[in-house]
C-alpha cells in the first residue's frame, strides 16, 4: 500500500487485534458483515441518547454547526454516504474525522491524488510464492467508515472504484467478490471552487451519495470560541469513541422499522417526480434518490423521537438529499438559479398530504 493511504482504527490499532476479525476478507459465500446475526433493535430513547453523545463529541471539533452534524448523523443512520463540499479551511476533513473517531469501529482514510489507482482503493491480488497462488490484499475501503479526502482530485477511473463499494457494499477483484462489513459509510470531501488538478464527480458518483452538506463559515461567536479552544491544541488528538459498531448497527435497525404511511410515501415519490418535470432541470433525481430520501426521512423522524414519518421530515432532508443530484439547464445557470433554490420551490409547489398525523 502506498504512502498516500493511511488506514487505522480509532485506537491506532490494526488487523485482528483491533477488530476481532480476520485481517483479510474472504470471498463471497463466507461469513461477512451482511450475514452476521442481528442483536435486535434499539429503543428510541437509546437512539436519541447515543446520537446526542456522538453529536456532542463531534461538536468539540466542529464548533457552532449543529445542523451540519445532524445531517451527518441522519446519513449514518440511513445507511448512506456523505459528501462534504465547501471552500478550504471550514472543517470538512475535521467533520469526517470527528464522526469516524466518535464510533469505535474500523476507520480508513484515503488522500485522493491524480496518480491514485483503483487498486490503491479496493485492494490487489498478489502472487504468493509459498502457496503458488494469488492472495488478495484488501485496500482501505475495507473499513466501517472510509474518509475520502479531496475525492475530486482523483481521476474518474479511480473514482469509479467506489461505485460498487458504495451501492452494493462489496468489492469484485479478479472475478472474486468480497463483502464489506456493516455499517459501511463513505465520507468524502471536495472543494467546489478550485478547478486546477481536479475532476468533476460524474453523475453516477454523485447519485451514490445520500446527502451533500456545506459547512459554511462560522459566526463570530463560534469562531472566537474556536480560537480560544483550538488555537493551541488539536481537539481531534484526544477525541475518544462514545459508541461502537454494534450499537450503531442496532440504531440502524431501529431506523429501518420507523413507519411511513402510504400518504407520506406517495408524497416522497411526488417530490422526486417533480424534479423530472421542472423546465430548469436538465436531469432530475433518480429512483435511487427516492429510496434514499425515504431512508433519510426515517432517520430524521427517529432522531426527533418519533416512530413514524411526517412531511416535515421530508422537508428537512430534501435539500441535502436531492440538490446535488440535479443537473440544471444553461438558462437556469444564467439566471443564477441554484439546485437548492429549485428544490425549495418544489417543496412549496407540491401539495402536502393532509391529516393530523401519519401513523
Secondary structure, DSSP 8 states (H G I E B T S, - for coil): --TTEEE--TTS--HHHHHSS-SS--BTTS--TTTS-------HHHHHHHHHHHHHHHHTTSTT-HHHHHHHHHHHHTT--EEEE--TTSSHHHHHHHHHHTEES-EEEEE--TT--HHHHHEEEEEETTTTEEEEEE-TTSSSEEEEETGGGS-HHHHTHHHHHHHHSEEEETTEEEE--SS-EEEEEE-SS--TT-----HHHHHT-SEEE------HHHHHHHHHHHTTS-GGGG---SEEHHHHHHHHHHHHT-B--HHHHHHHHHHHHHTTT-TTEEE---HHHHHHHHHHHHHHHHHTT-SB--HHHHHHHHHHHHGGG-EE-HHHHHTT--HHHHHHHHHHHS----SS---
